[in-house]
Amino acid sequence: MIEKILLAVSGLGHAEEMLKALKEVPSIQSAKVTVLHVVNAKSAASEMTEKWEEGGKILANAIQSLNLDPSQVSSILRQGDPKDVVCKVADEIDADLIIMGSRGLKRLQSILSNSVSQYVFQLSSRPMLLVKDDIYVKRINRVMVAIDNSESAKHCLSLALFLLRDIPGGQLFLANVNTDLRGKSSEATEITPEKNSVLGAAVAEAEKYGIKARSFISSGKPGEEICSLADKLNIDLLLLGSPDRRPSVAKSFVDIDRLIGSSLSDYVRVNATCPVLLARTTS
């Protein structure tokens, strides 16, 4: 399910560490990796030679630090607007996953500072793993999925099971939040879900792969509840579905309303204390 990975590097952050952690997962070990660095076209002409040389060094250092089988890794150095180039290269190689660093900027800051990761997630339909600068990347063992009836959540569950199926002792945590935007929250409670419930169906799916699943329910603001539970359970990787609300006629435009609105995925991207894999289904 994840056979081609695009790793966008800038010389900063933990994106390389995240890929190394992923590469320890048995189901990912045969995946091909493309390492991309983009030289910003907005740089002054007099600086371009220096920027290209710097970009080449960033790529070389990234590949050296990854220590991957040379047959599994390739590098691309491109010039352009980073957010556009990342999307274009992801399409060129038909990436199953994009990995990028993120400064964890809040919504309006992301727009004003031209956040590359935020725009790439808005414009690409591909799963995207965001790694904030201020988190600690751990070996993947405890994976949490925010689960509901949406197709994007089911897609995240499939990705989580793909990752966990060959990890000895790997654990799946399922979180279902009853939305209460008034701010009234309840303590997350571990339950044994009914078989015909959303959680029950997810547990049954996990059992097919011999994966132990634990189910939690709570109520309140979904973003806050999901981040709180992930932190409390010491989660290594959080998967969250994001509905594609962009109209088909505007697929190539950033959904500004969603960027500055109360987006669940955006809240979790900014506030989670672990790496976040965001995924949406394509329409």
N, C-alpha and C positions, 0 to 999 in steps of 0.2 A: 504493500500500500504506500510506503514511502521508499521510493527507489532513486529519486533524484532530489538533491538538496541544494538550494542556493544560499550560500553564506555571504552576506554583504558586510564587508569590513571597512572600518574607517581609521584603524590604528588605536582606537580607544574602546573601553567597555569589555563586556564578558561574553561576546558572541562566540569567540573561539572556544572558550571554556565550555559553553553550552553544547557546542558541536562535539567536543571531546566526550562530554558526559553522555550524549546521545549515542555516540559510536560504541559505547560500552554495552548498549542494549543489543542483545542478540539479533532481534528482527531488523535492526538498522545497519548492522555491520557490513552488509554487502552494498549499501547505497552509494551511488556516485555523488561526489561533492564538487560543486563549482564555486570557487571563491572569487568574489567580485569586489573591485574597488573602483569608484567613480571619481574622476578628476572633474571638479566643478567647472563648467564652461564659463561661469561668471568671473573666474579669476582673470586678472589683468594679463594681457598678451606677454608682457615682460616676465611674468611669473610662471608661464605655462611649462617651460622646459624643466624648471625646478619642481613644479607640481607633478609632472610625469615621472621624474626620477624618484620623488618622494612616494608616489603611488606604487611604483615598482617595488620599492623597499617594503612598503606596508604589506603588499601581497606576498613577497618572499618570506617575511617574518611570520605572517599568518600561516602559511603552508608549512614552514619549519616547525612552528609551535604545535600544529595539529598532528604532525608525525604520522601521516596516513600512508597507506600503500600508494605509490605513485600512479598505479593503474586506476585508482579510485578517485583521483583529484585532478582538477584542471583549474586554470586561473584565467580571469578576464580583466583587462584594464581598459576602461572606456572613458570618454569625455562626454559631458552633458549635464543635464539637471539630474541629480542623484535619484530623486523620487521617480522620474520618468524612466531612467535607465534601468533601475531595479525591476520595475514592472515589465519592461520590454525584454530584458534578459530572462526573467522568470518564464515568460511566454516562449522565448526562443528555445530554451532547454526543456520546456514542459515540466517545470519544477513541481514536485509534490509537497514541498515545504520550503518556506522562506525563513531564514533566521537572521534577525537584526538586533543590534543594540538599541536601547531607548533611554533617553534621559529622564523619562517619567514625568514629562511636562503635563500640566493640566490642559484642559481643552482649549481655552482661549490662548494660552501661551503657545500651544502647539501650532495654532494658526499663525500667530504673529511672528513666531520664530521659524516658520516654514519647516516644521518637524517632518523629517523624511519618513520615519516609521509610521507616523499617523496617516500621512497621505497614501503611502503604499498600501496600508491595510484598507483604506477607503476605496482605493482604485482596483485592487487585485481580489480575485475570487479565491485565491489559493490560501491554504492554511499558513499561518504566520506565527512564528515563535519569537516573542519579544523578551529581551533580557535587559532589565534596567541596570544602570551603572552601580546602583547602591545595594544590590542583593548579592547573596552568596550562592554560587552554583554548586549543587550537590549531586552526588550519584543518584540516578533516578530509580526509586523503589516505591515511593508513596505518591500515587497519582490521583488527583481529584477531578471529577467531572461535575459541572453544574448541569443538572439534568431536569428536563421538563418534556413536554410533548412535542417540541419543535423538531423539525428535520435537522436543523443545525446542531442541536444537542445530541441527537442520535448519531450524527456524523462524528461528533467529538467522542462519543462512547466507542464507536468503531475504531477510531484512532488510538484511544487509550488501551483498548483490548489488544490491538496490534502491537503496541509498545510493551505491554505487560506480559503477554502470553508466554514468553520464554525467559522472564526474569525470575530466578529462584527467590521465593519469598515475596514477590512483588504484591503490593496491596492496592486495591481500587477503593476510593472513597467517593460516594455519591451524595451530592447535596441538592436538596429540593427546597426552595424558598417560597413561601406563600407571601406574595407582595402586599406590603402595607406601607404606602408612601407617606402616611401620616407620621411615620417614625416610630410607631409602636412595635417593638421587637420582642421576640421570645428567645430564650436560651436554646441553642441548637440541641436537639435530642436525638440520640441514636435509637433507631427503631428496627424491628423486623417487619419489612413491608408486606402488604397483601400481594398475592401473586398477580392479581389483575390490575395493579396500580402501575404508574410510571416507574417508580423505583423497583417494584417487583419484577417487571419485565427486564429492567437493566441488570438486576442481580441474576436473573435466569440466563441472560446472555453471557454474563461473566462466567457463570458456572460451566458453560459449554467448553470454556478454555481452561477450566481448573483454576480460575482466578478467584481469590477470596475478595468479597466485596462487603463493605460496611455502608449503611445508609443513614443519612442524617436529614432531619427536617427542622426548619425554623421559620419565623415570619419577621417581616420588617422590610427595610430597603434592600433589595437583592444584592446590589454591589457591596454594601457594607457587610451584610451577612456572609456573603461568599468569601470576602477577604478575611474577615474575622475567623471564620471556620478554617480556612486554609492555614492561617497563622497558628491557630490553636492546635491543629493536627500535625503541624510540622511537615506540610506538604512539599514535595520536591518539584512537582510540575502540576500546574492547574490548566485544565482545558475548558474553554468557554465558547459556546456557539454564539454567533452574531447574525441575526436575520439580515438579509440583503434587502434593504428598504428603498434602494435607488431605483427609479423607474428605468425600464430598459432603454429608453431614448436618451438617458443621461448617464450611461455606464461610464463614460469617459470623463465625467465631471465629479469633482469632490462634492459630497453632500454636506454643505455648510451647516444646514439646520441640524444635521446629526452631529457634526463636529462640536457645535456649541450647545447642543441640547443635553438632556439627561441620559446620555448613552451608557448602558450598563457595561458594555465592553470597554468603553473609554475609562469609566471609573475604576474598573478592575485593573486595566493596563497601568494606571497611574499609582494605585494604592496597594496592589498585591505585594507580598513580601517574598514571592517566589517567581520563577519564570512563568509566563503565561502564553499558552498556545491558543490563538484565536482562529476560529474556523467558521465558515459559512457555506451553505450549499449553493450551488449555482442554479439559476432558474432557466 
